[in-house]
Amino acid sequence: MTWAEFQIRAHGYNRIQEREDLRAREIAWAALIGSHANPKKLPKTKELFWGIGKKQNVVVNTKMQDAMKAAQEQYFKEKKLKENVR
């Protein structure tokens, strides 16, 4: 079997597995919704309940990075002060 043939078969296998996962998600979603659970604690969509397929990457903007860096610096300063007191 060539590499190209293997890739084609692997792609087909992954599609079959994804279809089976979708079926299982449908059954699990129906069981969750129909079980008279607290609706405030339920996920809003099936994708939030059980994501299948492409995953979305979280983009961290520069403001978030700066805030995390500032919090880390403050933590390390406080930690250093506590060590110097001992």
C-alpha positions in Angstrom: 0.0 0.0 0.0 1.4 3.4 -1.0 1.4 6.4 1.3 -1.2 8.1 -0.8 -3.5 5.1 -0.6 -3.0 5.0 3.2 -3.9 8.6 3.5 -7.1 8.1 1.5 -8.1 5.1 3.7 -7.2 7.0 6.9 -9.3 10.0 5.8 -12.2 7.6 5.1 -11.8 5.9 8.5 -11.8 9.3 10.2 -15.0 10.3 8.4 -16.7 7.1 9.5 -15.6 7.7 13.1 -16.9 11.2 13.0 -20.3 10.0 11.8 -20.4 7.5 14.6 -19.5 10.2 17.1 -22.3 12.4 15.7 -24.8 9.6 16.2 -23.6 9.0 19.7 -23.8 12.8 20.4 -27.4 12.9 19.2 -28.4 10.0 21.5 -26.5 11.6 24.5 -28.0 15.0 23.8 -31.5 13.6 23.7 -30.9 11.7 26.9 -29.6 14.9 28.6 -32.4 17.1 27.5 -35.1 14.5 28.2 -34.0 13.7 31.7 -35.7 16.7 33.4 -32.4 18.2 34.4 -32.0 21.8 35.5 -32.2 23.8 32.3 -30.0 26.5 33.6 -27.1 24.1 33.9 -27.5 22.5 30.5 -25.2 23.5 27.6 -26.9 25.8 25.1 -26.0 23.9 22.0 -24.9 20.4 21.0 -21.5 21.8 20.0 -20.9 23.1 23.5 -22.1 19.8 24.9 -19.8 17.7 22.8 -17.7 19.3 20.1 -16.9 17.1 17.1 -14.8 18.0 14.1 -12.7 21.1 13.8 -11.5 22.7 16.9 -11.4 26.5 17.2 -8.2 28.1 18.4 -8.5 30.8 21.1 -6.8 34.0 20.0 -5.0 35.9 22.8 -4.7 39.5 22.0 -2.0 41.8 23.2 -4.1 43.4 26.0 -4.7 39.9 27.5 -1.0 39.1 27.2 0.0 42.4 28.9 -2.5 41.8 31.7 -1.2 38.3 32.3 2.4 39.5 32.3 1.6 42.3 34.8 -0.2 39.8 37.1 2.8 37.5 36.9 5.2 40.3 37.7 3.1 41.3 40.7 2.9 37.8 41.9 6.7 37.3 41.7 7.3 40.6 43.5 5.0 39.6 46.3 6.6 36.2 46.5 10.0 37.7 46.7 9.0 40.0 49.5 7.6 37.1 51.5 10.8 35.2 51.1 12.9 38.2 52.2 10.7 38.6 55.4 11.5 35.0 56.4 
